[in-house]
Amino acid sequence: MAKRAVRKKDHKKEISVLKQKDEFKSRNAKRIFFIFLDIIILVSFALAIYFTLIMDYTRVILFLVLGSLLLLFFIMRKLVKQKR
């Protein structure tokens, strides 16, 4: 009987450790995804400035819209998190 109780406890501990590892991996994946989105925002605004200097205004609008939409996504996500 005692061995079964010990095995159940060990099994529960292993499951909780696996859940923690899974959560850590998902948080790390989210972090990498949002870092990638930050880089895209910075590059799009930098390209918009560059294309403004060489007077290619269609590309300026394209990159400003892209960067603004991603920035709006971050702002809306933060507002939704704060309301919870």
N, C-alpha and C positions, 0 to 999 in steps of 0.2 A: 504493500500500500504506500509506504513512504517513498519508494522509488517513483511511483506514478506521480505523486504530488510534486516531486522535484523535477521530473520531466516536464510536467505541465508548466511549472514556473519558468523553467529554462526556455521552453517553447514560446511563452508569452514575452519573455525578455528578447528573444531573437526577433520576434515579429515587431516589437517596438523599435529595436535597433534598425531593422530593415525599413520601417516607415520613416524614421528620422533620416536615414541615408537617402531615401527617395525624395523627401521634402527638400533636403539640401541640394540634390541634383536639380530639382525643378526650380528652386530659387536661383541657383547658379545659371541655369539656362535663361531664365527671365532677365537676370542681370546682364548677361551677354547680349541678349536681344535688344534691350533698351540702350545699352552702350552703342550698339550698331546703329540704332535709330538716331541717337545723339550725333554720331559722326555724319550721318546722312544730312541732318539738319544743318550742321555747320558747313559742310561742303556745298550744299545747295545755296546757302546765303553767300558764301564766298564766291561761288560761280556767278550768282546774280550780280554781285558787285563787279566782278571781272567783265561780264558781258555788258554792263552799263558803261564801263570805260571804253570798250571797243564799239559801242553803239549798236549792239544787236538786241533790240528791245523785245523781240518775240521770245528769245531764250531767257531774257531777264524775267519776263512775266511767268514763263514756265517754271523756272527755278524758285521764284518767290512764292508761287502758289504751292509748289511741292513742300518747301520748307515751312510755310505757314500752316498747311494742313497737318503736318507732323507735329508742329508746335501746339496746334489746337488740340490734337489728340492727347498730348501730355497734360495740357491744362485741364481738359475735361476729365481725364482719368484721375487727376489729383483732386478735383472738386467732388467727384463721385466717392472717392476714398474718404474724404473729410466728412461727408454726409452720413457715412455708415457709422 
